Amino acid sequence: MSQEADTPNLDFAGTTPYEDYVQADVLTHLQHLRSDDPGEMVFLVTTQVMELWFTVIVHEWETASHALRRDDIPTAVAALKRSLRELEALNASWRPLAQLTPGQFNSYRSALGEGSGFQSAMYRRMEFLLGDKSASMLVPHRGAPRVHAELEKALQEPSLYDEVLALLARRGHAVPAAVLQRDLTQRYEPSPEVEKVWTDLYSGDESDELARLGEVLTDVGELVWRWRNDHLVATRRAMGSKTGTGGSAGVAWLEKRATKNVFPELWTARSHV
């Protein structure tokens, strides 16, 4: 084989096919620093990477939701399992920030202005898919019509867990009508009857596809819990109990979030099996 045959094609009329597909030049020029502190680049890029992971995870959970609506459990489980690896990568994003001292964070904190992570529209879509709905969380996005419309649509639609419960009902399990017909724009609240459904499923054949679906959802819930706790620890190390950026309660608000489980009956049912 000639040397020429071993050489990849290096001559393109325009940008490379890689650039056309990945848009790397766009991604690597989105960092507009507002301070002279070298640590700000780490903070900004890590935050942007988190936003990309939010986007992928929302895609997976929406794929799972649509599949559950079609009674296609294998496709839903495959999407949820992919999201587990993505959640692990998302959670690992805290590592570059986890060792920030108060002095290091304060050196560029003022560059954030009123910016805060709770203003992330894509993270809000993640929370809505988990059943943590709140119309008030649309307010920060009134000035961005496309983003606001996407969030309003997500607020009105069934969450991932709503689709799971609807599937359980179609399979003959006693999910109460009050749960199935609830106001989808409101935060999901635990139901004793739903807890009993999961208790019965877990007390039966563990290889049943609904029980296995429950376990994948539990994996998702565990990694979401770890995300919230890692966020809490990183924030506590960087700024203690001070008020958060954007006027949030900072650590106090994160501590409340860290105590909440998503898909709550999947956790409480285990006490009755």
C-alpha positions, -999 to +999 in steps of 0.1 A: +000+000+000+014+034-010+021+061+016-004+083-002-031+058+004-024+060+042-028+098+043-062+111+052-078+136+029-066+171+041-078+193+013-114+206+016-130+234-004-146+249+027-147+239+063-139+203+072-168+178+073-160+174+110-165+211+116-197+211+095-212+183+117-198+192+152-197+230+149-166+229+171-155+264+161-189+277+173-186+258+206-150+268+213-157+305+208-187+308+230-166+317+261-167+355+267-149+361+300-159+390+322-130+390+346-092+386+345-092+356+368-080+324+350-104+303+370-134+319+353-127+299+321-131+266+340-163+278+356-178+290+323-169+260+302-180+235+329-213+253+331-217+252+293-209+215+293-236+210+319-261+227+296-251+203+268-257+173+291-291+187+301-300+189+264-291+152+258-308+140+289-340+159+281-339+142+246-336+108+262-364+113+287-387+127+260-378+097+239-387+074+268-420+093+275-431+090+239-423+053+239-442+047+271-472+064+255-470+038+227-466+009+253-431+004+239-412-004+271-380-017+255-374+016+236-382+035+268-358+014+289-331+018+263-334+056+264-335+056+302-304+034+304-285+057+280-295+086+303-278+069+332-244+071+315-252+107+306-262+116+342-230+101+354-211+123+330-232+153+341-225+146+378-188+143+370-189+179+357-189+191+393-154+178+398-136+208+383-156+231+406-158+209+437-125+222+451-131+259+447-122+279+478-143+310+487-115+332+476-112+316+442-149+318+436-152+353+448-125+364+424-149+361+395-183+358+412-192+394+404-190+385+367-221+364+371-242+395+380-277+382+386-270+350+367-279+318+385-282+281+376-319+281+385-324+303+355-313+274+331-343+267+308-330+233+298-325+222+334-360+234+341-372+211+313-354+183+331-372+191+363-405+193+346-400+158+330-393+145+366-426+159+377-414+189+396-437+214+378-440+251+387-455+278+365-436+305+384-403+291+369-414+303+335-413+339+347-375+344+342-379+335+305-406+359+295-381+379+275-371+349+253-403+339+234-390+306+219-376+294+252-407+305+271-429+286+246-409+254+249-411+256+287-448+263+287-454+233+264-433+211+288-453+224+318-486+214+301-474+179+290-473+147+311-440+142+329-420+110+324-435+096+356-470+105+345-464+084+314-452+055+336-483+057+358-506+058+328-489+027+314-494+009+348-531+018+347-534+005+311-518-028+323-545-032+349-528-018+380-549+003+404-536+038+398-563+061+411-582+084+387-572+114+408-536+107+399-542+100+362-564+131+358-544+155+379-535+190+369-503+183+349-490+219+355-487+211+392-459+193+411-465+156+414-475+146+450-470+110+464-500+087+464-505+058+489-523+039+461-494+043+437-471+032+465-491+000+468-489-006+430-451-005+432-452-026+464-472-053+446-449-052+416-418-055+437-433-083+457-439-104+426-417-115+397-386-094+397-381-102+360-414-086+351-408-058+326-427-033+348-406-042+378-375-038+356-388-004+344-392+006+380-355-003+387-343+018+358-364+047+370-349+042+405-314+044+389-324+077+373-338+090+406-306+080+425-284+099+400-306+129+402-303+128+440-265+126+436-265+156+412-284+177+437-262+167+466-230+173+446-244+207+437-250+214+474-215+204+484-198+224+457-218+255+466-212+251+503-175+248+498-174+278+474-196+303+493-208+288+526-243+300+536-242+334+517-271+344+495-268+328+461-264+345+428-296+359+413-310+364+448-316+327+454-313+313+490-281+296+480-272+266+502-305+268+521-325+263+489-302+235+477-305+217+510-343+216+506-339+202+471-314+176+482-340+160+506-365+154+478-367+121+458-380+119+423-405+091+416-412+091+454-433+059+456-405+038+441-385+046+472-412+044+499-426+011+485-394-007+494-403-004+531-433-027+525-418-054+503 
